[in-house]
Amino acid sequence: MANIVFVATSLDGYIADKQGKLDWLYSIPNPDNADTGFFALMARVDGVMMGRNTLDAVLSFDCDWPYTKPVFVLSNTMTKVPQGYEKKVFLVKGELKEIIAELNAKGFNDLYIDGGVTIQRFLSEDLIDEMVITRFPILLGGGVPLFGELKQPLNFNVTKNEVVLESLIKTTYLREK
């Protein structure tokens, strides 16, 4: 069982700019639409966990639904799934450890954890087993940070470091427990 973060960040640690936008993700040319690991991740996981803000952001993208696995949305205020996504998106709320235990009991053992606040909540509860962070060579100077406050330091080991699209550094970290 593993909770996995797969995210892009600026050099200064932001996952969205000051306006909450992701335009900077297109600053590196990818003319052949090369996969930087997303498809391998989706083949590996049983489901996706994100917060409502991330769901809203994904729904605003001008593309097809990117997920091939069930998406569990953490929200205390959302009461129903957006129309047309009833068989793709499922609302969950409560304590993270209880939600994870319930999902694991249903066979959702490897989860892709996405979205700034959701990632920070999982890290705060020491529920992240692996992080794949792709750093873009850009300083945003502010925005939505990847990391937040922690109760105690969390140690990770670097297991892989690679250059993708000639400019991005993709690093895989495993939680040291």
Residue pairs with C-beta under 8 A, 6 or more apart in sequence:
1 104
1 109
1 110
1 129
2 109
2 110
2 111
2 129
2 130
3 49
3 100
3 110
3 111
3 113
3 122
3 127
3 128
3 129
3 130
4 41
4 44
4 45
4 110
4 111
4 112
4 113
4 128
4 129
4 130
4 131
4 132
5 112
5 113
5 114
5 119
5 122
5 128
5 130
5 131
5 132
5 133
6 37
6 38
6 41
6 112
6 114
6 131
6 132
7 15
7 114
7 119
7 131
7 132
7 133
7 134
7 146
8 15
8 25
8 133
8 134
8 135
8 136
8 168
9 15
9 133
9 134
9 135
9 136
9 146
10 24
10 135
10 136
10 138
10 139
10 140
10 143
11 135
11 136
11 137
11 138
11 139
12 139
12 140
12 141
13 145
13 146
13 147
14 140
14 142
14 143
14 144
14 145
14 146
15 116
15 143
15 144
15 145
15 146
16 22
16 116
16 143
16 144
17 23
17 24
17 140
17 142
17 143
17 144
18 140
18 141
18 142
18 143
19 143
20 57
20 143
20 144
22 57
24 136
24 138
24 140
25 136
27 136
27 138
28 136
28 137
28 165
28 167
28 168
29 165
30 165
34 164
34 165
36 134
36 164
36 165
36 168
36 170
37 132
37 134
37 164
37 170
38 66
41 112
41 132
42 67
42 68
42 69
42 112
44 110
45 69
45 110
45 111
45 112
46 69
46 70
46 107
46 108
46 109
46 110
46 111
47 69
47 70
47 71
47 72
47 103
47 108
47 111
47 112
48 67
48 69
48 70
48 71
48 72
48 111
48 112
48 114
49 71
49 72
49 74
49 92
49 111
49 112
49 113
49 114
49 118
50 58
50 71
50 72
50 73
50 74
50 113
50 114
50 115
50 118
51 73
51 74
51 75
51 115
51 117
51 118
52 73
52 74
52 75
52 77
52 78
53 115
53 116
53 117
54 114
54 115
54 116
54 118
55 71
55 73
55 82
55 89
58 66
59 82
65 85
65 88
67 88
69 112
70 88
70 89
70 90
70 108
71 88
71 89
71 90
72 89
72 90
72 91
72 92
72 99
72 103
72 108
72 111
73 81
73 89
73 90
73 91
73 92
74 92
74 93
74 99
74 118
74 121
75 91
75 93
76 93
78 91
79 91
80 91
81 89
81 90
81 91
82 89
92 99
92 103
93 99
96 121
96 122
96 125
96 127
97 125
97 127
100 111
100 127
103 111
113 119
113 122
113 128
116 144
116 145
116 146
119 128
119 146
120 147
120 148
120 149
122 128
123 147
123 148
123 150
123 154
124 148
124 149
124 150
124 151
126 151
126 154
126 175
128 154
128 175
129 174
129 175
130 172
130 173
130 174
130 175
131 156
131 172
131 173
132 170
132 171
132 172
132 173
133 146
133 170
133 171
133 173
134 164
134 168
134 169
134 170
134 171
135 168
135 169
135 170
135 171
136 167
136 168
137 167
137 168
154 175
155 175
155 176
156 173
156 174
156 175
156 176
157 173
157 174
157 176
158 171
158 172
158 173
159 172
159 173
159 174
160 170
160 171
160 172
161 169
161 170
161 171
161 172
162 169
162 170
163 169
163 170
164 170
